[in-house]
Amino acid sequence: MIFDKQFVDNIQKAIDTKDESFFWRYLSPKKQEIRKRAFSSALMVSAHKAKHLNKLDELECDAAIINLEDGVAPEFKRIALLAAALFLQQKRDNMPLLIVRINPLQEGGKEEIEILNRFYPDSIRIPKVRNLVEIKEGLKLIDDAIGLDFSVETKEAFERLHTFKQESRVGAAFLGILDLLSDLTIPQNLLKIGNPTIDYILARFLVDAKSAGIEPVSFVYQDYKNLDEFEAWCRYEKDMGFEAKACISPEQVKIVNRIFKSFDKTKALYIKKRFEEMKRQGVTGFVDEKYGFIDEPIYKDALNTLRKT
């Protein structure tokens, strides 16, 4: 816990009554060290729920998405932003990556960025982007030290994803598949494992993002109580090549961590060692008694695996 129960209750009261003066008594903007690292589990945390924010230092997820967009009523977005800022300014030693999901740039997002720049989240996630102009605008608005992530929820963003890597600050793309299906006028009831249309969307999103040097984060599974199907999706997506998935409950986080962080490190280390031994002898393609034919592409795959462990 970050604050004691009494102070958290006071924070929630200030949120409920939209008392901005409460937060400005405690807000003290200062530069924070920005952390840049890969993540597998990304948990949504409501910015208008003080108890949720107060658990940021206890979460098992790799990244916490502090949410100012969907789920926060319009009249509470401003006060939720100040609540998020209060927690952003705390020490982050035991916290996951802190990514703030703002509102669309033309719907309050610009003003939110102006305040967030003073509290240095690790990244700011822009929703509903449609084109490169909005990515460039976001990069211009966001402090140079802070990362930029975005949501792929529109047909335009899905079509143009491969063009969105403008700077190293552009980090992750989050697939908002339900919004995307609606924008494409494709029924959401097609969202089933093995459906060819869904497979195409997932595969294209993955490959386009990876080709652009952007990390693809798979969609939120809404039925948070159905952990069996959620686990099935995780295994399916990992087999497709995904390395990260968004979550809406701590139980989902546990499943993502268990599945997406499971790698055959022993095999990768063996291949790395054998290939490097043979390469010193001038041989870069050979038959190994344990793993069959090993050449440079197999070696590079082993290196990729080791980078994840």
C-alpha positions in Angstrom: 0.0 0.0 0.0 1.2 3.5 -0.8 -0.9 5.5 1.7 -2.7 4.5 4.9 -6.4 3.8 4.8 -7.5 7.1 6.3 -5.7 9.1 3.6 -7.0 6.8 0.8 -10.5 7.5 2.1 -9.8 11.2 2.0 -8.6 10.8 -1.6 -11.8 9.0 -2.6 -13.9 11.6 -0.9 -12.1 14.3 -2.9 -12.7 12.4 -6.1 -16.4 11.8 -5.3 -16.9 15.5 -4.5 -14.6 16.7 -7.3 -12.5 18.7 -4.8 -9.5 19.8 -6.9 -8.1 21.9 -4.0 -7.5 18.7 -2.0 -5.1 17.4 -4.6 -3.3 20.7 -5.3 -2.4 20.8 -1.5 -0.4 17.6 -2.0 0.8 17.8 -5.7 4.4 18.7 -6.1 5.5 18.1 -9.7 9.0 16.8 -10.1 10.9 14.9 -12.7 10.8 11.1 -12.4 13.2 8.6 -14.0 11.5 7.1 -17.0 11.7 3.3 -17.1 11.8 1.6 -20.5 11.5 -2.2 -20.6 9.5 -4.9 -22.2 6.3 -6.2 -20.5 4.0 -9.1 -20.8 1.1 -8.3 -18.5 -0.6 -4.9 -18.6 -3.4 -4.4 -16.1 -6.0 -1.7 -16.4 -6.3 0.4 -13.2 -9.1 2.9 -12.7 -7.9 6.4 -12.1 -11.1 7.4 -10.2 -10.8 4.5 -7.7 -8.3 5.5 -4.9 -8.2 1.9 -3.5 -7.1 0.6 -6.9 -4.4 3.3 -7.3 -3.2 2.6 -3.8 -2.2 -0.9 -4.7 0.1 0.1 -7.5 3.1 -1.1 -5.4 1.6 -4.5 -4.8 0.6 -5.5 -8.3 2.1 -8.5 -10.1 1.7 -7.0 -13.5 4.6 -5.7 -15.6 2.7 -2.5 -16.6 -0.2 -0.7 -15.0 -2.5 1.2 -17.4 -3.9 4.1 -15.3 -7.2 4.6 -17.2 -8.7 8.1 -17.7 -10.7 7.1 -20.8 -13.5 4.4 -20.9 -15.1 3.7 -17.6 -14.5 7.2 -16.2 -17.6 9.4 -16.5 -17.0 12.8 -18.3 -17.6 14.8 -15.1 -14.9 12.9 -13.2 -12.2 12.9 -15.8 -10.5 16.0 -14.5 -10.4 14.9 -10.9 -9.3 11.4 -11.9 -6.4 13.0 -13.7 -5.3 14.8 -10.5 -5.7 11.6 -8.5 -3.4 9.8 -11.1 -0.9 12.6 -10.7 -0.8 12.2 -7.0 0.2 8.6 -7.3 2.6 9.2 -10.2 4.7 11.5 -8.0 5.3 8.7 -5.4 8.5 6.6 -5.3 8.3 3.8 -8.0 10.8 1.3 -6.6 8.1 -1.4 -6.3 5.7 -0.3 -9.0 5.2 -1.7 -12.5 5.6 0.5 -15.5 3.1 3.3 -15.2 1.3 4.0 -18.5 -1.6 6.6 -18.5 -4.4 6.0 -20.9 -5.6 9.5 -21.7 -8.7 10.5 -23.7 -8.5 11.2 -27.5 -6.4 14.3 -28.3 -9.4 16.3 -29.4 -11.5 15.2 -26.4 -9.4 16.4 -23.5 -6.3 14.5 -24.2 -4.2 17.5 -25.0 -5.0 19.1 -21.7 -4.3 15.9 -19.9 -0.9 15.6 -21.5 0.0 19.1 -20.3 -0.5 18.1 -16.7 0.9 14.6 -17.0 4.1 16.0 -18.5 4.8 17.5 -15.0 4.6 14.1 -13.3 6.4 11.9 -15.8 4.5 8.6 -16.3 6.7 6.0 -18.1 4.4 6.4 -21.1 1.2 8.0 -22.3 -1.2 5.9 -24.3 -3.3 7.7 -26.9 -6.7 6.1 -27.8 -8.7 6.2 -31.1 -5.8 7.3 -33.3 -6.5 7.2 -37.0 -3.4 8.5 -38.8 0.3 9.5 -38.6 -0.7 13.1 -38.0 -2.1 12.2 -34.6 1.0 10.2 -33.7 3.3 13.1 -34.7 1.0 15.5 -32.7 1.3 13.3 -29.7 5.0 13.2 -29.9 5.1 16.9 -30.1 2.8 17.3 -27.1 4.4 14.7 -24.8 7.6 15.5 -23.0 10.7 14.1 -24.8 11.5 11.8 -21.9 8.1 10.1 -21.8 7.1 7.2 -24.1 4.1 7.2 -26.4 1.9 4.2 -26.7 -1.4 4.0 -28.6 -4.5 2.0 -29.2 -5.5 0.4 -32.5 -9.3 0.7 -32.4 -10.1 2.2 -35.8 -9.9 0.8 -39.3 -7.6 3.6 -40.3 -5.1 2.8 -37.5 -5.3 -0.9 -38.4 -4.5 -0.1 -42.1 -1.7 2.3 -41.3 -0.1 0.7 -38.3 3.1 -0.1 -40.1 3.8 3.7 -40.6 3.4 4.7 -37.0 7.0 4.2 -35.7 8.3 7.8 -36.0 10.7 7.8 -33.0 12.1 5.4 -30.5 9.6 6.8 -28.0 6.8 5.1 -29.9 6.7 1.9 -27.9 3.6 -0.3 -27.8 0.3 -0.7 -29.7 -2.7 -2.0 -27.8 -5.3 -3.8 -29.9 -8.8 -2.7 -29.0 -10.5 -5.4 -30.9 -14.1 -4.8 -30.0 -13.9 -1.2 -31.1 -12.1 -2.2 -34.2 -14.6 -4.8 -35.1 -17.4 -2.3 -34.7 -15.6 0.2 -36.9 -15.1 -2.5 -39.5 -18.9 -3.4 -39.1 -17.8 -7.0 -38.3 -20.0 -8.7 -35.7 -18.3 -9.0 -32.3 -19.6 -12.5 -31.9 -17.0 -13.7 -34.3 -14.4 -13.2 -31.6 -13.6 -16.9 -31.1 -10.5 -18.9 -31.1 -9.8 -20.2 -34.6 -12.2 -17.9 -36.5 -10.4 -17.0 -39.7 -11.3 -13.4 -39.7 -10.1 -12.9 -36.1 -6.9 -14.9 -37.0 -6.3 -12.5 -39.9 -6.8 -9.4 -37.7 -4.5 -10.8 -35.0 -1.8 -11.9 -37.4 -1.8 -8.7 -39.4 -1.7 -6.6 -36.2 1.2 -8.6 -34.9 3.3 -8.6 -38.1 2.7 -5.0 -39.0 3.6 -3.9 -35.5 6.7 -6.0 -35.3 7.8 -4.9 -38.8 7.6 -1.3 -37.6 9.5 -1.9 -34.4 6.4 -1.5 -32.3 5.4 -4.0 -29.5 2.0 -5.5 -30.2 -0.2 -6.0 -27.1 -3.2 -8.3 -27.6 -6.7 -7.4 -26.7 -8.6 -7.3 -23.4 -10.7 -10.3 -22.7 -13.9 -8.9 -21.2 -15.4 -12.0 -19.5 -12.9 -11.7 -16.6 -14.6 -14.6 -14.6 -14.1 -17.1 -17.5 -10.4 -17.8 -16.7 -10.4 -21.1 -18.6 -11.2 -19.4 -21.9 -8.9 -16.6 -21.1 -6.1 -19.1 -20.6 -6.9 -20.7 -23.9 -6.7 -17.3 -25.6 -3.3 -16.7 -24.0 -1.9 -20.0 -25.2 -3.3 -19.4 -28.6 -1.9 -15.9 -28.9 1.5 -17.0 -27.6 1.6 -19.7 -30.3 0.9 -16.9 -32.8 3.9 -14.9 -31.6 2.4 -12.4 -29.1 4.5 -11.6 -26.1 2.1 -9.2 -24.2 -1.6 -9.1 -23.4 -3.9 -6.5 -21.6 -5.7 -7.6 -18.5 -8.6 -6.3 -16.4 -8.1 -8.5 -13.3 -5.2 -9.7 -11.1 -6.2 -13.3 -11.9 -5.8 -12.6 -15.6 -2.3 -11.1 -14.8 -1.3 -14.4 -13.1 -2.2 -16.4 -16.2 -0.5 -14.0 -18.6 2.7 -14.1 -16.5 2.7 -17.9 -16.3 2.1 -18.4 -20.0 3.8 -15.5 -21.8 6.9 -15.7 -19.6 7.5 -19.4 -20.1 10.4 -20.1 -22.4 12.7 -23.0 -23.0 15.8 -21.3 -21.8 17.8 -24.5 -21.5 17.3 -25.3 -25.2 18.1 -21.7 -26.2 21.3 -21.7 -24.2 22.4 -25.0 -25.7 21.8 -23.8 -29.3 23.7 -20.6 -28.6 26.6 -22.4 -27.2 26.8 -25.1 -29.9 26.4 -22.6 -32.8 29.1 -20.3 -31.4 31.4 -23.3 -30.9 30.9 -24.5 -34.5 31.2 -21.0 -35.9 34.7 -20.7 -34.4 35.5 -23.7 -36.5 34.1 -22.1 -39.6 30.9 -24.1 -39.6 27.5 -22.2 -39.5 25.2 -25.1 -40.5 25.3 -28.5 -38.9 23.3 -31.5 -37.7 23.1 -31.6 -33.9 22.2 -34.9 -32.1 19.7 -33.2 -29.8 17.9 -30.6 -31.9 18.6 -31.6 -35.5 19.8 -29.1 -38.0 21.1 -25.8 -36.5 22.1 -22.8 -38.7 22.1 -19.0 -38.3 18.3 -18.5 -38.3 18.0 -21.1 -35.5 20.7 -19.4 -33.6 19.0 -16.0 -34.0 15.8 -17.4 -32.7 17.6 -18.8 -29.6 19.1 -15.3 -29.0 15.6 -13.8 -29.2 14.3 -16.3 -26.7 17.2 -15.5 -24.3 16.4 -11.8 -24.5 12.9 -12.5 -23.2 14.1 -14.5 -20.2 
